[in-house]
């Protein structure tokens, strides 16, 4: 498949990986000149027409999604019974590989990634699309740390088909919801369960359920409870553990109602720095406890004791009343502090500098400093806000943590010097530096650089924003020398060849021969290109030659009058016929009133008469 062009547009560059259902390639969009990811369905799925039709409909529906945490689908097509998807190319690695490489992620990073994927799922669910295959392999982490969810549209059709393929399903069965494992209808809350499993794996570095077979793992999703994340990784806080537990509840009704709810809790956790009180609380001497009853005989109680007990009982009621009053006041204060929090409308700070954005948020009454994530951006100036969360116009509490994505400016790349390299090598060097070549490239003649070699570039060095274009000027070779083609008609082949050699032109050895009554045998009757045409030095010229019989031979007398002035005069007569210009007489004349000469010629002919080298009669027709 490498080098194959799909849809006369997408060139396959290299294989990136493959799964049970498709092979993934890195490709290039030859029209927009950008890198893309091309996913080609395996042949066993291409043969199932119903599967392919559903796949194409689903893929076209997914293409309508537009979200920063979802890998965009650009195109879907079929060429030579090969079905393919063209998607956004993401530089980075998938989440599964990152966990394998680094082990458990920090609680803050785990919450951040899960929140971004929750946002992506909410966008999909709002558009009536359920992913059904949320797993770390389908979550890509870009170089700047952003999470992007991919493989929409395929999982819907693949789940049933791949259950019989052990290698394929083992990658997904660890993330199946119980209802998926039972083969029941699935909805948005199935995606939430799968994301809960992903969050469990990020936080602990381990899967919640393991088994020797896909069926064994699926049964554990239905029947078993996973170990608490904090038992595997003590750094997992209680607040994050609660989110995982709710997302992984066996019954869909016990999970978050929407992915947005889960995202909000994750956002609150990350905003609070994921700090929980210690799990083991110290003994509290005043905690409520069961006290054994002390039994005494009724007769043992003396009147004095009853009086003392009465006074003690009164004091206890007084203290109880005071404690209840204090608790009520504390509860009221807590309600005011924790629940009765005023709301404000989220202002727009996108495009503002970070300091301006903070100032606007404070003036709006938002108390907490925003949480800032730095990202490269090709067009948003450095230190300016790219995007915000919540969005403009949303109602939020004044103690809500606002998230701002702030530009670090364009990610710069070094411009390599490629002058003197072939175009293909120069293009590869530039693309390895995450830059692009402006197409079509510029061309020009050069006496210094051979054809196909880069003779100039713009810019010649320095740095450009990642993805920017470099203009290349490619040599077409030396500037050609042009000549005006002479008239070869009437010349013999040898004479025609001599005339062409004078101009460094070449006579084509393939000569046409035709019968002609206008030209003598062996004369050129026609030529290509035509006379006076501008041709490049070294070009070939093709001629047609007469095989005769040619024009008839004729004669005619030509009389030249003279004044009898007793002087000697030089007479010259030039004939111009099918043979070209021929001098038929050249001599002296004395004491003659006129001189007559017989001229032999072929075809149409004219003569010129020169007396003492002065033309006295020109182009006299002989017919």
WOPEZI-V683341 format. One line per field, one symbol per residue. ss: DSSP state (h for helix, s for strand, l for the rest). psi: psi as a letter, one per 20 degrees, with the letter a starting at -180 (. if undefined). A space follows every 50 residues. Layout:
ss->???
psi->???
//
This chain:
ss->llllsslllssssssssslllssssssssllllsssssssslhhhhllhh hhhhhhhhhhhhlllllllsllsssssssllssssssslllssshhhhhh hhllllhhhhhhhhhhhhhhhhhhhhlllllllllhhhssssllllsssl llllhhhhhhhhlllhhhhhhhhllllhhhhllllllhhhhhhhhhhhhh hhhhlllllllllhhhhhhhhhhlllllhhhhlllllhhhhhhhhhhlll lhhhllllhhhhhhhhhhhhhllllllllllllllllllllllllllhhh llhhhhhhhhhhhhhhhhhhhhhhhhhhhhhhhhhhhhhlllssslllll llshhhhhhhhhhhllllllsssssllllllllsssssslllllssslll llsssssllllssslllllllshhhhhhhhhhlllssllllsssllllll llssssssllllssslllsssssssllllllssslllllllshhhhhhhh hhlllssllllsssssllllllsssssslllllssslllssssssssssl llsssssssssllllllssssssssssllssssssssssslllsssssss sslllssssssllssssssssll
psi->hpiqopkkgoppgqphaqaihrppqprpoigilqqrppopqqhhhhingg ggghgggghhghiiqoqijppqphqprpplkopqqprppppbrqhghggh gibprqhghghgghgghggghggghhjkppgjlorhhjoporhjjqpppa kqhghgihghhihioghghhihhijqqhhghijrqqahighgghhhgghg hghijqqhpqrhqhgggghhhhhqpqqphihhoiiprhghhhgggghjpg phhiaqhrhhgghgghghghhjjlpqqqhoqqpoijqprppqpppqqhii oqhhghgghghhhghhhghgggghgghgghggghghhhhmpqqrpprpjp iqrggggggggghijphqqqppppqqphhpqpjqpgrqprrpiqpqqijq opppoppjaqoqqpoqojpiqqgggggggghhjkrqppqqrqqrqpihpr pjqpirqoriabqqqpirqpppoppjaqpqpqqpproipiqrgggggghh hhjlrpppinpqpqppihqqpiqphrqprrqjppqppiqqppqpqpjair rqprqqpppoqqpmjjqpqppppppobhibppoipoaqpqlphqppqppp rpbpqqqppppljpoioqloqi.
//
